[in-house]
Amino acid sequence: MKDCSSVPMQGTGKIIRRSIFIFLQNYQFFTTRAALLAFPFAASILMLQAFVPSTCFLRAIHDHLHSLFDAAGLPSSSKLFTLLNSKFSQTIVISFLAFPFTLSSLIFAKASVIEALSDQKPSKKAAFPSFCSLYSSILLTQLCNSIVIISANATCFTLLFFAFNIFVYGFNLSSPRFILFISATGAIICSIILASTLIICNSALVLSGMEKIGGYMAILKACFLIRGKNATALSLALIFNLALAAVEVLFQYRIIKAYHHKRTGFSAIALEGMLIAYLYAILLVLDTISSCLFFECCKTGCQMDEEGCFPYQIQIEDRDHHAVLLIRTLEELS
């Protein structure tokens, strides 16, 4: 395999503009079938983020993680680890409860978008089973993604465990400022690892639908394709995650706050909540479109590198005629 990192890559802004153009060009398809398929997943995520913090299940997970941090020698009582513990336990609970919707609603929505973009005629596709053939490969990749994400989290925890035990107990560096520095550094490194893992997993889902390759092979190929293009992938993920977070805050402010204070009737709150969940689903569709375009850019770059570039170049003097002939012969054979 050749390294494709030297091939020019389209910028984040251009990919987003093309995604919006494709979305508007086939507005009726993406806002009806694809968005409606993603609607149950979007509604479940918004509802779980609103009501999970008050459940006993979350408190149990939080207490178990707190005990695990204490047993590993990590400063679980610090503010940074308390915040990380709260966010991590909330992510675990929401991911676990929304997992059935992930395996059904989200995968069907992604499959419909991928099938539409593959055929370039999304407005003419009307049969539901047309994209069901992609479900098995994407489902297998999603299950493998879950194992990879769990492994990445376990790796981050192991790195934190060894770092604290080596520096604090091995070198006797237990000052509060040094512990804060190690905690902040570990949080940044773990965030980079987890962000890279999520980007690879998201790209693997798109690759599974575009090439009908499921499982770990899709993850390995996604790692190869996005190599050297991490900045573009990270910026795309950051933009859409910020947009999704903004919709989640809007749901908290407009629906949950109004529900607890009983400012308006239940029917009005439910209608507005469905509208916000539909907006969340549209953002998920746009995210899938941009991921497909990013995958096509990576694939095109690799094909250009294989067809038009030599991965290794050797410069020699013209005076060495035999070496020149040897290099030309090798180039013609390749």
Buried (B, 14 or more C-beta within 10 A) or exposed (E): EBEBBEBEBBEBEEBBEBBEEBBEEBEEBBBEBBBBBBBBBBBBBBBBBBEBBEEEEBEEBBEEBBEBBEEBEBBBEBEBBBEBBBEBBBEBBBBEBBEEBBBBBBBBBBBBBBBBBBEEEBEEBEEEEBBEEBBBBBBBBBEBBBEBBEEBBEBBBEBBBEBBEEBBEEEEBEEEEEBBEBBEEBBEBBEEBBBBBBBBBBBBBBBBBBBBBBBBBBBBBBEEBBBBBBEBBBBBBEBBBEBBEEBBEBBBEBBBEBBEEEEEEEEEBEEBBBEBBBBBBBBBBBBBBBBBBBBBBBBBBBEEBEEEEEEEEEEEEEEEEEEEEEBEEEEEEE
